[in-house]
């Protein structure tokens, strides 16, 4: 079987195109970015967050050292007020939640109450695991 000149050109072009496609896919596979532990950013601690905020205020507002001290005092006062409010809210929220649990338990059978308690414990463990991965508490001021 004798190949014509046009058939040879076609086959050489086909081989070239196949190589180009394979090269593109190989390059993408080789250069594919993978997630590493270094790339995963954890949220800053409240102290780090506050330092960044104060530094930004100082830079953008061109604060004097005296103004920075006053801003820090204001942030301290605000944080104390937040903590005060939070301390009074927590018992109230817990009381509302306990009321919910009691009301649900009243409509359940004994077997359902046992399963409901098991479900609540599972959810509590999940929440504790999630919180363990986060630094500090509060808004960071």
N, C-alpha and C positions, 0 to 999 in steps of 0.2 A: 504494500500500500504506500503510495507516494503522496506526501503532504504538499499542498500548494503553499506558496509563499504567504498568502493571506491567512491560512490556517496556522502556520508557524507563528506569525505575528500575533494572532489571537491567543494562542496558548501561552506565549511568552508574556503577553499582557495580563492574562488571567493569573499566571504564577506571580507576577509582580504585584497585582492587586491583592492577592491572597496574603502575600508577605506583608504588605502595608497594613492590612486589617489585623493580622496577627501581631504585628509590631505595636499598633495602637492599643490593642487589648492587653498585651503583655506589659506595656508601659504603665497603663492604668492600674493593673494588678500589682505591679512592683511598687508603684508610688502611692498605693491606697493608704490613706491615713487610718491609723488604728487608735483607739482610745487607750490612753495609759493613765495610770494613777496620778501622774504629774499634771495631766490636762484637766482633771476633775477639780473644779474650784469649790472650796468649802466657804460658806459665808463667814465674813470676818466676825471676830468676837466683839462684844459691845465696846470694849476699850479701844480696839483697833478702829472700829467704825467711828467712834467719837473723835479719835485723833485725826482721822481723815476729814471729818466734817469741819473740825476747828481749823485744820490746816487750809482747807478750801476757803472758809470764811476769811482767814487771815490773808490768803493770797488774793482772792478776788475782791474783797472789800478793803484791802490794804489797811488792816487793823493795826493799831499800835499795841505794844505789849500790855499796856493798861487795859485796853479794850478786850484783848484776848483773855485777861484775867477775869474781867467782868462777864464775858460770854461764858467762861467756864463756871463761874458762880451761878449764873442763870440756868445753865444746863444741869448743874448739881441740884438746884432747887426744884427744877422741873422733874428730874428723875425721882427725887424724894416724894413729890406730890403724886406722881404716877404710882410709885410703890405703895403709898398710903391708900390710894383709891383701889388698887389691885388687892391689897390686904383685906379691905372691907367687902369687895365683890366676891372673892373666892368662897367664903362661907355661904353667902346667899346663893351663888350658883350651885354649890354642892347640895344645898337644901332643896333647890328646885329639881335637881337631878335625882336625889333620893325620893322625892315625891313621885317622879315619873316611874322609877323602879317599883315603888310600892303599889302604884295604881295598876301597872302592868301585871305584877304578881297576883293581884286580887282577881284578875280575870282568867288566870291560867290554872290548869290542873296541877297536881303535885308533880307529875312527870314533866310537864312543860316547864314548871318553875325550876326544876333541876337542870334541864337543858338550857333554859334562859340564863341561869347563873353561870353555866359553863361557857356560853357564848360571850357573856360580859367579861369573864376572866380572860378569854382569848383576845378580845378587843383591847383590854387593858394592857396585856403583854405586848401586843403590836404597837400600841401608842408609846410604851416605854422604850421599845427598840428604836422607834423613829426619833424620839427625843434624845436618845443616847448619842445619835450621830450629829446633833446640833450643839454648837457651843453656846454657853450662857443663855440668859433670858432677857427680856425687856427690849425696848426699841433701840438701845445702844446709846442713849444720850446720858 
